[in-house]
């Protein structure tokens, strides 16, 4: 992602936190947790697949463990939200995990 996309992601994250504060702090915190997980997953994917492309060697199960860890991270965030509903909203967390997708769509809609 380029600098413009990271700025768009930051604006969407901040706007989401402020808008969801209307409904309560737990919605904003859930959104924020989802956004953090989304960025971490993006960075992990970018790093892992760039190194696979740099080496030029990939087998049948190259990304299997990588994706298991990714799905584990997503499940972990949702489980934390489910076990602590007084602090985090699970639906806001799930929506926050779509930050990178929302950023891409918003960028296309704004800059085209």
N, C-alpha and C positions, 0 to 999 in steps of 0.2 A: 504494500500500500504506500502511496506517496503522502507527502506532507498535507496536502489538501484533504485527503481522506481521513487522516488522523485528526485533523481539526474538526471535520464534520462529525466524527465519532465522539470527540470531546463535547461538542455542542449538543449532540443528541443525548449523551449521558447526563450532562448538566440539566438539560431541559426535562428529561425524564424524571430526574430526582426532584426538581422543583414542582413539576406538575403532580407527581405522585405524593408530594408532601400534603396536598389538599386532602387526600384520603387517609393519611397517617404515615408516621415514620417507618413502620414496618414495610409498607409498600415501597418507599424510597430505598430502604436498606436492601430489600429483596432485589430491586432493579439494579442497584449498585453492585451487589454480589454477582448477579448474572453478567453484568458488563465486564467485571474484572475477569471472570472465568472465560468469557468470550475472547477477550484480548489475550489472555494466557494461552488459550487453545490456538488462536491465530499464530502467535509467536512460535509455539511448539511446532505447529504444522509447517510454517515457513522454514524454520531451522532444519527440521528433520528432512523434509523433501528436497530442500536445497542441497543438503549434504548427500542425499541419495543421487541426485542429478550430477553433482560434482564428481562422485566416485564412478558413476556410470555403470554401477552393478546393482541389479535388483533381481531378486528371485521371487518365487511364488508367494512366499510368506513375508516379504520385506516389511510391509506396514502393519502386520497383524497385531503385534504387541503394542505398537504405537497407538493404533486406534483403540485397543482395549484400555489403555491408560487414559486416552481422551474421553471415552465414554464413562470410565470410572470417575474422572474429574467432574463431568456433567452430572452423573448420578450422585456424587458426593455433595455437590452444591444443592441439588434438589432435596436430598435426604436431610441435610442440615436445615433447610428451609421447612421441611415437613416436621422435623422433630422440635423445632423452636418457632412455632407460628406466632408467638407473642413478640418476636423480634424481626422475623423475616416472612414475607409472603411468597409462597411457592410459585404462584402464577406470575408475579412480577419478576421473580428470579428467572423463570423460563423465558419470559419476554426479553429480559436483559441479555440472555445468552444468544439472542438473535441480533445483537448489536452490529456485528460486522456485515450481516446481510442487510440490515436496515440502513447502514451507512452507505453501502454500495447503491442501493435503490435510491436513497435520498440524493446522492451525488449525481446520479444519472438524471434524475428529475430536475435538479437545480441547474446543472451546467450544460444541459442540452437544449 
